[in-house]
Amino acid sequence: MNPFPKFAQATRTALSDRSLIRDIATLGGGAIAAQVINFGFYPLLTRQYTPGDFGDLGIFMSFIAVLTPVAGLAYYWAIILPTSERRALRILIVSCISGIGLSGVLAIAIAVLSRVGGLAALQLRHEGVAHLLAPCLAFMAIMLALQQWQTRDRQFVRLSLSGLVQTLTANVPRAILGFQGPNSLTLVVTYVVSIVAQTAFLIPWGRMAAFARRPFSISVKQLWVTAWEYRRYPLFRAPQDWLSATSQSLPVLLLGFFYGPTEAGLYVLSRSIIGAPLDLVGNAVGGAIYPRYAEASNGGVSIAPPIRQHILVLLIFGITPLVAITPFLPWGFSVLFGNEWLEAGQYGMFLGAWLFSNLLTVPCIRAVPVLAAERLQLGLGVMTMIGRAAALGGTAAIGGSALTAVALYCVFGILANLVVTWAIYDRARVQGNSLPTAGLPRSSVSSN
C-alpha cells in the first residue's frame, strides 16, 4: 500500500484549519523573533562569559525546571478544561497558592542549609544564587498558570509578546554588565528578572478589573473542593512533569558533577541554540492545539485523527532543516562563538535529533489531560528517567567521555519518545473507536 497519498491527505487536512495555522503562526512568530534576538546576543555573550559561567546558569535553571512541577502541583494544566470560567479561575488560584506555598517551604530549607553549610551540595559557586531559587520558583509557578489562562482565552498575541519580554529583559542587562564584570551571578540574576517581567506581562489586568467589579467570591472550602476534584494532576501529572524535567535536566547536573562546570556550560549553550527554537515551536503548536483537543473531547469527538495529522505535519516540515544543518554544527559553533565552544557543536549533532523527536511528541503530550492518561504517562516517565540516568551515569562510571554520555542519553531519549508517542496515540485511538472520527467539530476550529 502506498502511504504517500495518505500523508498528503493528512497534511492537507491539518493545514486546512486556518484558525489553527493563524494561532500557531502568532505563537511561532513570537518564538522566532525571540530566538533571533537570542541568537544575536550569543556571539557577544559567549565572548564575555566563560563556559563555566554558563554552566552555573544551567545548573540553576535545571534546579528551577526540576522544582517547578512540584511547586504548581500541575494544577495549571487543568485551567483550560472547564467550560465554566469561574471554575477555571478557582483552578488558577489553587495553582498559584500551591506555587507560592511550596516556594516558601523551599526558602526555609535553603535558609537552614545556609546556616549549616549545606549549600555546597548544590554545586553553585555563588551562595547568593541559591537564595534566588525560592522567589524564582514562585514567579515561575504563577507564570505557568497565567500562560494557561491566556491560552484558554486564546490570547496568543500576548503569549507571543511575553516571550520577547523575557528575552529582552534577560539579554540586554547581561550584555551591558558583561563589559564591566562578567560572572555567573550576573547570568542568574538577569534570568530571574526576566521571569518576573514575563509574569507581570501575562497578568490579565483588564480581566482582573472585571472580576473585581462583579459580585464574585471564592471561599476556602470551594478551593479545597476544586483541588480535590482535580487531584489527578498533583497525583499523576505533577510526578510525570517532575520526572520529565529531571530527566531533561540530568545532563547539566550530572555533567557538572562528573566532568565539571565547563562541560555543563558547553551542553547548556548547545541545548539553548539547538533546543530553544524547537521548544518554542513545540510550545506554539501545543498552545494552539490543546484547546481544540479539549473542545473536541467535550463535544464527543475522537481526537486521534488530529493527533496523527499534527504529528505528520511536524515531521514533514521539520526533517529537512534538521538533516541539512546537523553536519555543520561543530564548525558553525566555533565560528560564531569561538573555538572554545566547538565541542558544544558536537553535542548539538546528537541533541538535534533527540530534541526533534521531542517536538514530534507534542500533540500526544498535550492530549494527555484530555485523555485522562496521566497514569500511563507517569509509568512511561519512570522508565524513561531510569534509562536516561543509566546512560549518563553509566558512561561516566566506566570512564567514557562527556560527548559519549550525551550521545547515549540522546539515543535513549529518541527511543523513549517513540514509545510514549505510540502509547498515547493508541489510547486516543481506542477511546475514539466508539466516537465520530471525521475530525474536529466545526466549532472547535473556529476562532473565538
C-alpha positions as CSV (number, residue, x, y, z in Angstrom):
1,M,0.0,0.0,0.0
2,N,1.4,3.4,-1.0
3,P,1.4,5.6,2.2
4,F,2.2,8.9,0.4
5,P,-1.3,9.7,-0.6
6,K,-2.4,9.3,3.0
7,F,0.4,11.5,4.2
8,A,-0.6,14.2,1.7
9,Q,-4.3,14.0,2.7
10,A,-3.4,14.2,6.4
11,T,-1.2,17.2,5.7
12,R,-3.9,19.0,3.6
13,T,-6.5,18.3,6.3
14,A,-4.3,19.7,9.1
15,L,-3.3,22.8,7.0
16,S,-6.9,23.5,6.0
17,D,-7.6,24.6,9.6
18,R,-6.9,28.3,9.0
19,S,-7.6,29.4,12.6
20,L,-5.1,26.8,13.8
21,I,-2.5,27.9,11.4
22,R,-3.1,31.6,12.4
23,D,-2.7,30.7,16.1
24,I,0.4,28.7,15.5
25,A,1.8,31.5,13.3
26,T,1.1,34.0,16.1
27,L,2.8,32.0,18.8
28,G,5.6,30.8,16.5
29,G,6.2,34.3,15.1
30,G,7.0,35.5,18.6
31,A,9.1,32.4,19.3
32,I,11.1,33.0,16.1
33,A,11.6,36.7,17.0
34,A,12.7,35.8,20.5
35,Q,15.3,33.3,19.1
36,V,16.6,35.8,16.5
37,I,17.2,38.2,19.4
38,N,18.8,35.4,21.5
39,F,21.0,34.3,18.6
40,G,22.1,37.9,18.0
41,F,23.3,38.2,21.6
42,Y,25.0,34.8,21.9
43,P,28.2,35.7,19.9
44,L,28.8,38.6,22.3
45,L,27.8,36.8,25.5
46,T,29.9,33.8,24.7
47,R,32.9,36.1,24.4
48,Q,32.1,37.9,27.7
49,Y,31.2,34.8,29.8
50,T,33.0,31.6,30.1
51,P,31.6,28.0,29.7
52,G,31.9,27.7,33.4
53,D,29.6,30.8,33.9
54,F,27.0,29.3,31.6
55,G,27.4,26.0,33.5
56,D,26.4,27.8,36.7
57,L,23.4,29.3,34.9
58,G,22.5,25.9,33.6
59,I,22.6,24.3,37.0
60,F,20.4,27.0,38.5
61,M,17.9,26.7,35.6
62,S,17.9,22.9,36.0
63,F,17.0,23.1,39.7
64,I,14.2,25.5,38.7
65,A,13.0,23.2,36.0
66,V,13.0,20.2,38.4
67,L,11.2,22.1,41.2
68,T,8.6,23.9,39.1
69,P,6.2,20.9,38.5
70,V,6.2,20.3,42.3
71,A,5.6,23.9,43.1
72,G,2.5,24.3,40.9
73,L,1.3,20.7,41.6
74,A,0.5,20.6,37.8
75,Y,-2.9,22.2,38.5
76,Y,-2.3,24.8,35.8
77,W,-2.8,22.1,33.1
78,A,-6.5,21.9,34.1
79,I,-7.2,25.6,33.7
80,I,-8.2,25.1,30.0
81,L,-10.6,22.2,30.6
82,P,-13.7,23.6,32.5
83,T,-16.4,25.2,30.5
84,S,-17.2,27.4,33.5
85,E,-14.9,30.5,33.7
86,R,-15.4,30.6,37.5
87,R,-14.2,27.1,37.9
88,A,-11.2,27.8,35.8
89,L,-10.4,30.8,37.9
90,R,-10.6,28.7,41.1
91,I,-8.1,26.3,39.5
92,L,-5.8,29.2,38.7
93,I,-5.9,30.4,42.3
94,V,-5.2,26.8,43.6
95,S,-2.2,26.6,41.3
96,C,-0.8,29.9,42.3
97,I,-1.3,29.3,46.1
98,S,0.4,25.9,45.7
99,G,3.4,27.5,43.9
100,I,3.8,30.3,46.5
101,G,3.3,28.0,49.5
102,L,5.9,25.4,48.3
103,S,8.3,28.2,47.4
104,G,8.1,29.4,51.0
105,V,9.0,25.9,52.1
106,L,12.0,25.9,49.8
107,A,13.1,29.3,51.1
108,I,13.1,27.9,54.7
109,A,15.0,24.9,53.6
110,I,17.7,27.0,51.8
111,A,18.0,29.2,54.9
112,V,18.6,26.2,57.1
113,L,21.1,24.7,54.7
114,S,22.9,28.1,54.6
115,R,23.2,28.1,58.4
116,V,24.7,24.6,58.4
117,G,26.9,25.0,55.3
118,G,24.9,22.6,53.2
119,L,24.6,24.8,50.1
120,A,27.8,23.5,48.7
121,A,25.9,20.3,47.7
122,L,24.0,22.4,45.1
123,Q,27.3,22.8,43.0
124,L,26.7,26.6,42.8
125,R,29.8,28.7,43.1
126,H,28.0,31.8,44.5
127,E,26.0,31.1,47.6
128,G,23.7,34.1,46.9
129,V,22.5,32.3,43.8
130,A,20.8,29.6,45.9
131,H,18.7,32.2,47.7
132,L,17.2,33.2,44.4
133,L,15.8,29.7,43.9
134,A,12.6,30.3,46.0
135,P,11.5,33.6,44.6
136,C,12.2,32.5,41.0
137,L,10.2,29.3,41.6
138,A,7.2,31.3,42.9
139,F,7.1,33.5,39.9
140,M,7.6,30.6,37.6
141,A,4.6,28.7,39.1
142,I,2.5,31.8,38.7
143,M,3.7,32.4,35.2
144,L,2.8,28.9,34.1
145,A,-0.7,29.3,35.5
146,L,-1.1,32.6,33.7
147,Q,0.1,31.1,30.4
148,Q,-2.7,28.5,30.6
149,W,-5.2,31.2,31.4
150,Q,-4.2,33.2,28.4
151,T,-4.2,30.1,26.3
152,R,-7.8,29.4,27.5
153,D,-8.7,32.9,26.3
154,R,-6.7,32.4,23.1
155,Q,-4.7,35.5,23.8
156,F,-1.9,34.2,21.6
157,V,-0.6,37.6,20.7
158,R,0.0,38.3,24.4
159,L,1.6,34.9,24.8
160,S,3.9,35.6,21.8
161,L,4.9,39.0,23.1
162,S,5.7,37.6,26.6
163,G,8.5,35.6,25.1
164,L,10.0,38.7,23.6
165,V,9.7,40.4,27.0
166,Q,11.6,37.6,28.7
167,T,14.3,37.5,26.0
168,L,15.0,41.2,26.1
169,T,14.9,41.6,29.9
170,A,17.4,38.8,30.2
171,N,19.9,39.6,27.4
172,V,20.1,43.4,27.4
173,P,21.3,43.6,31.0
174,R,23.7,40.7,30.5
175,A,25.4,42.3,27.6
176,I,25.7,45.7,29.4
177,L,27.0,44.2,32.6
178,G,29.3,41.8,30.7
179,F,31.5,44.7,29.8
180,Q,32.1,45.6,33.5
181,G,32.5,42.3,35.4
182,P,31.0,39.2,33.8
183,N,30.3,36.3,36.1
184,S,27.8,33.6,36.6
185,L,25.9,35.6,39.2
186,T,25.0,38.2,36.6
187,L,23.6,35.5,34.3
188,V,21.4,34.0,37.1
189,V,20.1,37.4,38.4
190,T,19.1,38.5,34.9
191,Y,17.3,35.2,34.3
192,V,15.3,35.7,37.5
193,V,14.5,39.3,36.5
194,S,13.3,38.1,33.1
195,I,10.9,35.6,34.7
196,V,9.5,38.3,36.9
197,A,9.0,40.6,33.9
198,Q,7.3,37.9,31.8
199,T,5.0,37.1,34.7
200,A,3.9,40.7,35.1
201,F,3.3,41.0,31.4
202,L,1.0,37.9,31.4
203,I,-1.3,39.2,34.2
204,P,-4.7,39.9,32.6
205,W,-5.2,43.3,34.2
206,G,-8.4,44.0,32.4
207,R,-10.0,40.7,33.3
208,M,-9.0,41.2,37.0
209,A,-10.7,44.6,37.0
210,A,-13.8,43.0,35.5
211,F,-13.8,40.3,38.2
212,A,-13.4,43.0,40.9
213,R,-16.5,44.9,39.6
214,R,-18.9,42.0,39.5
215,P,-20.1,40.1,42.6
216,F,-17.8,37.2,42.9
217,S,-16.4,35.4,45.9
218,I,-14.3,32.4,46.4
219,S,-14.2,30.5,49.8
220,V,-11.5,28.3,51.2
221,K,-14.0,25.5,51.0
222,Q,-14.5,26.0,47.3
223,L,-10.8,26.0,46.7
224,W,-10.4,22.7,48.7
225,V,-13.3,21.2,46.7
226,T,-11.6,22.3,43.4
227,A,-8.2,21.0,44.5
228,W,-9.8,17.6,45.3
229,E,-11.8,17.4,42.1
230,Y,-8.7,17.8,40.0
231,R,-6.5,15.7,42.3
232,R,-5.2,13.6,39.5
233,Y,-2.9,16.4,38.4
234,P,-0.9,16.5,41.6
235,L,-1.1,12.7,42.0
236,F,-0.1,11.8,38.4
237,R,0.7,14.8,36.2
238,A,3.0,16.5,38.7
239,P,5.2,13.4,39.2
240,Q,5.3,12.9,35.5
241,D,6.3,16.5,34.8
242,W,8.9,16.2,37.6
243,L,10.3,13.1,36.0
244,S,10.4,14.7,32.6
245,A,12.0,17.9,33.9
246,T,14.5,15.9,36.0
247,S,15.3,13.7,33.0
248,Q,16.0,16.6,30.7
249,S,18.0,18.4,33.4
250,L,20.1,15.3,34.2
251,P,22.8,16.1,31.6
252,V,23.5,19.5,33.1
253,L,23.5,18.3,36.7
254,L,25.5,15.1,36.0
255,L,27.9,16.7,33.6
256,G,28.6,19.3,36.2
257,F,29.1,16.6,38.9
258,F,31.2,14.2,36.9
259,Y,33.0,16.4,34.4
260,G,32.9,19.9,35.8
261,P,31.1,23.2,35.1
262,T,32.9,23.7,31.8
263,E,31.3,20.6,30.2
264,A,28.0,21.6,31.7
265,G,28.3,25.0,30.2
266,L,29.1,23.6,26.7
267,Y,25.9,21.5,27.0
268,V,23.9,24.5,28.1
269,L,24.8,26.6,25.1
270,S,24.3,23.7,22.7
271,R,20.9,22.9,24.3
272,S,19.9,26.6,24.1
273,I,20.9,27.1,20.5
274,I,19.5,23.8,19.2
275,G,16.7,23.3,21.6
276,A,15.2,26.7,22.1
277,P,13.7,27.1,18.6
278,L,12.3,23.5,18.7
279,D,11.0,24.1,22.2
280,L,9.3,27.3,21.3
281,V,7.8,25.9,18.1
282,G,6.5,23.0,20.2
283,N,5.0,25.4,22.7
284,A,3.4,27.3,19.9
285,V,1.9,24.2,18.4
286,G,0.9,22.8,21.7
287,G,-0.7,26.0,22.9
288,A,-2.8,26.2,19.7
289,I,-3.9,22.6,19.6
290,Y,-4.6,21.9,23.3
291,P,-7.8,24.0,23.5
292,R,-9.0,22.3,20.3
293,Y,-8.4,18.8,21.8
294,A,-10.3,19.8,24.9
295,E,-13.3,21.2,22.9
296,A,-13.3,18.1,20.6
297,S,-13.4,15.8,23.7
298,N,-16.2,17.9,25.3
299,G,-18.1,17.6,22.0
300,G,-17.8,13.8,22.0
301,V,-15.4,13.7,19.0
302,S,-12.3,11.5,18.7
303,I,-9.0,13.4,18.9
304,A,-7.0,10.5,17.4
305,P,-7.2,11.8,13.7
306,P,-6.0,15.3,14.5
307,I,-3.2,14.0,16.7
308,R,-2.0,11.8,13.8
309,Q,-2.3,14.8,11.3
310,H,-0.4,17.2,13.6
311,I,2.5,14.7,14.1
312,L,2.8,14.2,10.3
313,V,2.9,17.9,9.6
314,L,5.6,18.4,12.2
315,L,7.6,15.6,10.8
316,I,7.3,16.7,7.2
317,F,8.2,20.3,7.8
318,G,11.0,19.6,10.3
319,I,13.0,16.8,8.9
320,T,14.7,18.6,6.0
321,P,16.2,21.5,8.1
322,L,17.4,19.0,10.7
323,V,19.3,16.9,8.1
324,A,20.7,19.9,6.3
325,I,22.0,21.7,9.4
326,T,23.3,18.9,11.7
327,P,26.6,18.1,9.9
328,F,27.8,21.7,10.1
329,L,27.1,22.4,13.7
330,P,30.7,22.0,15.1
331,W,32.1,24.3,12.5
332,G,29.3,26.8,13.0
333,F,29.7,26.9,16.8
334,S,33.4,27.5,16.6
335,V,33.0,30.3,14.0
336,L,30.1,32.1,15.8
337,F,31.0,31.6,19.4
338,G,34.7,31.0,19.4
339,N,37.0,27.9,19.3
340,E,36.4,27.0,22.9
341,W,32.7,26.3,22.0
342,L,33.5,23.8,19.2
343,E,32.6,20.8,21.5
344,A,29.2,22.4,22.1
345,G,28.5,22.0,18.3
346,Q,29.5,18.3,18.6
347,Y,26.9,17.9,21.4
348,G,24.4,19.6,19.1
349,M,24.7,16.9,16.4
350,F,23.1,14.4,18.8
351,L,20.9,16.9,20.6
352,G,19.2,18.0,17.4
353,A,17.9,14.5,16.6
354,W,16.6,14.0,20.2
355,L,15.0,17.4,20.5
356,F,13.3,17.0,17.2
357,S,11.8,13.7,18.5
358,N,10.6,15.8,21.5
359,L,8.8,18.1,19.1
360,L,7.0,15.2,17.5
361,T,5.6,14.1,20.8
362,V,3.9,17.5,21.4
363,P,0.5,16.5,20.0
364,C,0.4,13.4,22.2
365,I,1.7,15.1,25.3
366,R,-0.9,17.9,25.0
367,A,-3.6,15.3,24.6
368,V,-2.8,13.6,28.0
369,P,-5.1,15.7,30.2
370,V,-7.9,15.4,27.6
371,L,-7.5,11.6,27.6
372,A,-7.0,11.4,31.4
373,A,-3.9,9.4,30.6
374,E,-1.8,10.7,33.5
375,R,-1.2,7.2,34.9
376,L,0.1,5.9,31.6
377,Q,2.3,8.9,31.1
378,L,3.7,8.6,34.6
379,G,4.6,4.9,34.1
380,L,6.4,5.7,30.9
381,G,8.1,8.6,32.5
382,V,9.6,6.4,35.3
383,M,11.1,4.0,32.7
384,T,12.4,6.9,30.7
385,M,14.0,8.6,33.7
386,I,15.8,5.4,34.7
387,G,17.1,4.8,31.2
388,R,18.4,8.3,30.8
389,A,20.1,8.3,34.2
390,A,21.7,5.0,33.4
391,A,23.0,6.2,30.1
392,L,24.7,9.3,31.6
393,G,25.8,7.8,34.9
394,G,26.9,4.5,33.4
395,T,29.1,6.2,30.8
396,A,30.8,8.4,33.4
397,A,31.3,5.4,35.7
398,I,33.2,3.5,33.1
399,G,35.4,6.5,32.2
400,G,33.6,7.4,29.0
401,S,33.8,11.0,27.6
402,A,31.2,13.6,28.1
403,L,30.4,13.5,24.4
404,T,29.7,9.8,24.6
405,A,27.5,10.3,27.6
406,V,25.4,12.9,25.8
407,A,25.2,10.8,22.7
408,L,23.8,7.7,24.6
409,Y,21.4,10.0,26.5
410,C,20.0,11.3,23.2
411,V,19.7,7.9,21.6
412,F,17.8,6.5,24.6
413,G,15.6,9.7,24.6
414,I,14.6,9.1,20.9
415,L,13.6,5.5,21.6
416,A,11.6,6.6,24.7
417,N,9.8,9.3,22.7
418,L,8.8,6.7,20.1
419,V,7.3,4.5,22.8
420,V,5.5,7.5,24.5
421,T,4.0,8.7,21.2
422,W,2.7,5.3,20.2
423,A,1.2,4.6,23.6
424,I,-0.7,7.8,24.0
425,Y,-1.9,7.8,20.4
426,D,-3.1,4.3,20.8
427,R,-5.0,5.4,23.9
428,A,-6.7,8.2,21.9
429,R,-7.5,5.7,19.1
430,V,-9.0,3.2,21.5
431,Q,-11.1,5.8,23.3
432,G,-12.3,7.2,20.0
433,N,-13.4,3.9,18.4
434,S,-17.0,4.5,19.6
435,L,-16.9,8.2,18.6
436,P,-17.1,10.1,15.3
437,T,-13.7,10.1,13.6
438,A,-14.3,12.5,10.8
439,G,-12.2,15.2,12.5
440,L,-12.7,18.0,14.9
441,P,-16.1,19.6,15.1
442,R,-16.5,22.8,13.2
443,S,-17.0,24.8,16.4
444,S,-13.7,23.6,17.8
445,V,-11.6,25.0,14.9
446,S,-13.3,28.4,14.5
447,S,-11.7,31.4,16.2
448,N,-13.5,33.0,19.1
